[in-house]
Amino acid sequence: MSSRSDIARSAGVVSIMTLASRILGLIRDISFAYFFGAVTSADAFFVAFRIPNLLRRLVAEGAMSSAFIPVFTAYHMKYGDEEAKKVSDITFTYLLITLLILSVLGVIFSKELIYLFAPGFELHPEKFRLTVTLNRIMFPFILFVSIVALCMGLLNSLKHFFIPALSPIILNLSIITFILIANHGRHAILIVASGVLVGAALELVPQIILMRKKGFLFSLNFDYRHPALRESLFLFLPMMFGAAVYQLNVFVSNVLASFLKTGSISYLYYASRLFEFPQGIFAVSIAIAALPAMSRDTATAGVSKLKDSLLFSLNLLNFVTVPATVGLIILARPIIDVLFHRGSFSLSDTMAVSSALVFYAVGLWSVAFSRVITQAFYALKDAKTPVIIAFFTVIINLLLSVWLMNTMEYRGLALATSISAYFNAFYLLYALRKKIGKIGLKAISVSFAKAFTASGIMGVIITLVFKNIMLLHKHYSGLNLAFLLLLAILLGIASYGAVSYLLRTQELKDGLAIIKRKLVNPH
């Protein structure tokens, strides 16, 4: 199977599972919004949860997986299962030791962490104390999900994507269950925090079952002299910063938002969750599939094969992220209205979150491109370049955030994140071209132009149809609005596909060809 087919097939599997996970994630957020809205306890929960979640994305999904996969893949292809198993065991052993120490320190110094992540909470003692308590409950989340991420990286390297992609579904189901159990009780928010920890532990179960079946179940190995450990560590530290620049920008936004009015952190959280919906389905899925493929390409055929896989991945991103951006911008208000406007979530909350979502959506394409281009650097075992670019990106985001929040409040923080993401994407693209030569910028530009044209026509159709129908139903109910929103989305997909077909978009042809092969030969 070619790398292109490999990436498309794997990304398809991950996308389907991610879609299911994101839908459950929306149900989770809808349930949370219904019971807690955007009040003090919600702000406290989001800050407390964001701390271990940020570490997860920096340490686990960002750096550790990206450092482990190229090294594991190289050893597996060169030396076989036995040596690859040794590499995974050594990595697991020292990761476990590090995470145990980190978890204990996180619980002990929880108060100091809240000072760092939400310094504005110090002005509200009750909110500050609640946030500290919630962080102490949820901080060990980083231990479980980091081990899960290592399992996922190993299984993805072995071309197993279904079971690893199941993990977030388990986590969301656990949190939803605990939200419903908690209801409006006295200690409701503490119960929800416990659900986060339980869900993280349960994520390990299907991973362990499959790894045992494949003969790669972890065992302790303290061989610190193994060259693979040094190689992974050499990649890990810079990757911890470079692979998660978007999350660091979100962290900056979170700190600054703690000085704004109550609800600002919640507004940004809900908006970023909606923003991450298409990002997770498309960008993350393609990036997860692309890294093992590009690592194999580099190990077997060198840079020329990697260029082909990268070009295919970026064109695929053009095809899916450009229309998603247009759709989010046009339909931000009705999306938030349908999903969250009920219970404790007021009309003013709906307006605030939808405006933040628009400014986040502007950066969807750039965040997606940055993620996949960064993976290309990691497949080449170059962690230095992305970290340098990420450093400047965070500085730019910080300066823009401080400037824009004075006039636009939380909306300015969302916009600053998007603007800095474009700087990150273009600088990464420039640096990669300088490193490996031509990567097909003309083909990427043509792909983008076709996606932009089709998305523009789609946007006009959605706007005209959706707004005209709403004029006929001024007193629409929530159910009617949900139906109209679904109609607009389906109409958008159909019109985008039709225009893409007329433009002879290659990514549409590739997708249809893969579907046709699956129908003819499901196995």
Secondary structure, 3 states (H helix, E strand, C coil): CCHHHHHHHHHHHHHHHHHHHHHHHHHHHHHHHHHHCCCHHHHHHHHHHHHHHHHHHHHHHHHHHHHHHHHHHHHHHHHCHHHHHHHHHHHHHHHHHHHHHHHHHHHHCHHHHHHHHCHHHHHCHHHHHHHHHHHHHHCCHHHHHHHHHHHHHHHHHCCCCHHHHHHHHHHHHHHHHHHHHHCCCCCHHHHHHHHHHHHHHHCHHHHHHHHHHHCCCCCCCCCCCCHHHHHHHHHHHHHHHHCCHHHHHHHHHHHHHCCCCCCHHHHHHHHHHHHHHHHHHHHHHHHHHHHHHHHHHHHHCCHHHHHHHHHHHHHHHHHHHHHHHHHHHHHHHHHHHHHHCCCCCCHHHHHHHHHHHHHHHCCHHHHHHHHHHHHHHHHCCCCHHHHHHHHHHHHHHHHHHHHHHHHHCHHHHHHHHHHHHHHHHHHHHHHHHHHHCCCCHHHHHHHHHHHHHHHHHHHHHHHHHHHHHHHHCCCCCHHHHHHHHHHHHHHHHHHHHHHHHHCCCHHHHHHHHHHHHHHHCCC
